[in-house]
Amino acid sequence: MSEELRKAIGGVRDEIDAIDNELLALLNRRASCAQRIGEIKAQHGEAGFVYRPEREAQILRRLQELNPGPLGNDNVSWLFRQVMSLCLSLEQPLSVAFLGPLGTFSESAAVRHFGHAARLLPQVSIDDVFREVEANHADFAVVPIENSTEGAIGRTLDLLLTTPLKICGEVVLRIHQHLLSNAPSLGEVRRVYSHAQSLAQCHEWLNRSLPGAQRIPVGSNAQAAQQAAAEPDAAAIAGDAAAERYALPKLAASIEDEPNNTTRFVVLGRHEAGISGRDKTSLVMSAPNRTGALSYLLAPFTDSGVSMTRLESRPARHTLWEYVFFVDIDGHRDEPAVQAALEELSRRAAYLKTLGSYPAAVF
Ligand SMILES: O=C(O)C(=O)C[C@]1(C(=O)O)C=C[C@@H](O)C=C1
């Protein structure tokens, strides 16, 4: 570095050092506050309720509104998520089950929601993810529920029908698929491994850019990356987390055919979330088997001024040609309008289960 340059940036670096000292002191002060809150919760018999999704959502929303830049809102949210994750880990370390192996989009969703201080527990199936929390082996689960290109994740919906767990959060993740390989160029790639859904999401790109390569579906994108890392003429289609985890270079980035490819995950726990001010409620219901039954069931939402944001039907497996309906509405079940709609709905539905009220995804 030239003397002139050293002088020019020297003063600014001094300023950065002073800011870092302040940040360090402030971060530790914040961590001590969180520890104190942890102690107060324990004194009031709330030791098991340390994680407060509604409070975290309120903090992130407030900071997004206050944020003057130049840092973008996504970066600010990510940063404060890590700060809260570390503060929370001083109160009580959390464990999170998700569909593994490490490097899947489910892992990215879990880290986005709980930060890097959470203990990650990758599972081999969505059933195992539910079971880990139901059996008290993990505190929370993160499971995919719908993809913008491929639709609902049926296994998650089926398990939600019977689980005692509650939805206490949601994560919306933009899915960017990359071609990962140790091969020096596209011309060298003979085989492409990926999960069948990801191969489908990149179908047109593969036809255009790798028409001669064999497409091999495997259990997960992370497994595909593991395999591609061991074979120099193979590639995997997977996300950033897998690229990092298996140290694979990106031969081509963001190759998904649908540019808005997004997956929504739900967070499951043993407790309900409180009101955050911008919440959703998910429920599942079945209609009596007669004409007009569904519109009769949905009328209480309109009557109470509650907006419905999603309606998904699914075969009610035990009876042929009967269906259950998964519904998302705006608002928390403890808010009067939602409460009124749910009360009326419970009179009309043959079956009704509230899956949980939770803060709408913040970032
Ligand atoms: O406010 C609380 O209840 C806290 O425990 C503090 C804190 C935070 O770091 O701000 C930490 C964990 C909770 O999930 C919510 C917020």
The ligand as a Tripos MOL2 file, in Angstrom:
@<TRIPOS>MOLECULE
LIG
   16    16     1     0     0
SMALL
NO_CHARGES

@<TRIPOS>ATOM
      1 O1        -37.4290  -10.4940   24.3960 O.co2     1 LIG1
      2 C1        -37.2130  -11.6490   24.7400 C.2       1 LIG1
      3 O2        -38.1290  -12.3920   25.2090 O.co2     1 LIG1
      4 C2        -35.8580  -12.2300   24.6330 C.2       1 LIG1
      5 O3        -35.6380  -13.3450   25.0850 O.2       1 LIG1
      6 C3        -34.8010  -11.4750   23.9010 C.3       1 LIG1
      7 C4        -34.6640  -11.8620   22.4380 C.3       1 LIG1
      8 C5        -33.7010  -10.8500   21.7350 C.2       1 LIG1
      9 O4        -32.5390  -11.2010   21.5420 O.co2     1 LIG1
     10 O5        -34.1560   -9.7550   21.4540 O.co2     1 LIG1
     11 C6        -34.1220  -13.2420   22.3490 C.2       1 LIG1
     12 C7        -34.9190  -14.3300   22.0800 C.2       1 LIG1
     13 C8        -36.3510  -14.2510   21.8080 C.3       1 LIG1
     14 O6        -36.7180  -15.1150   20.7990 O.3       1 LIG1
     15 C9        -36.7860  -12.8750   21.5440 C.2       1 LIG1
     16 C10       -35.9970  -11.7970   21.7680 C.2       1 LIG1
@<TRIPOS>BOND
     1     1     2 2
     2     2     3 1
     3     2     4 1
     4     4     5 2
     5     4     6 1
     6     6     7 1
     7     7     8 1
     8     7    11 1
     9     7    16 1
    10     8     9 2
    11     8    10 1
    12    11    12 2
    13    12    13 1
    14    13    14 1
    15    13    15 1
    16    15    16 2
@<TRIPOS>SUBSTRUCTURE
     1 LIG1         1 GROUP 0 **** ****
